[in-house]
Amino acid sequence: DVATRFPLAFEVRNDAGTRIFETRFETVEFDPVFPDGVFQKRKKETSWIRATETDVSPDALPADLGFPAWVVTEVPPGFAFVAAKLIRVTTTQPILFGKNIDIPILHFTYSDGMALFSVVLWSRSNEVWQMLRGCLPEVKNPGGLVAQKFSFATGMALLIETDKTVVLLAGNVSGADLEDSARSLVQK
């Protein structure tokens, strides 16, 4: 159809070229009318769980984290600091764990312009981590520091548990670079 550019005919043929289905139209009338407000942005519904994000400086980290913060002093070759964020996950209803939660998470991001490397920290005692911890391989008699390394299709991750802080180093980097960065961790 010239006005609407919709096809006026449709047919299906088998391997021999014989038409096995056909439909044809003379014209197509398309003049949709939509009520006002159909394509307006709707107000987001209030949720019982929220995540807020705030820029922070690695040199002046918040004191109210509830866990010791660690930073890397060495990053993989070619990587540079991009951002540091404080993410707070909070609930407004005691749906999880019978109480409201407030979980601070620090996230440091580094990049070489193409790949990413992240250092993420949270409290070892938070309820969500305690629940998720059961999904990881069990470590017998950890005796302090626990480290587990995981590889995936596009990179590596190293999970370190200190007595109070969980540190996740992950990215599109080699295992050796990941371990070098982990060895450079210092407590702030």
Secondary structure, 3 states (H helix, E strand, C coil): CCCCCCCCEEEEECCCCCEEEEEECCCCCCCCCCCCCCCCCCCCCCCCEEEEEEECECCECCCCCCCCCEEECCCCCCCEEEEEEEEEEEECCCCCCCCCCEEEEEEEEEECCCCEEEEEEEECCCHHHHHHHCCCCCCCCCCCCEEEEEEECCEEEEEEECCCEEEEEEECCCHHHHHHHHHCEEEC
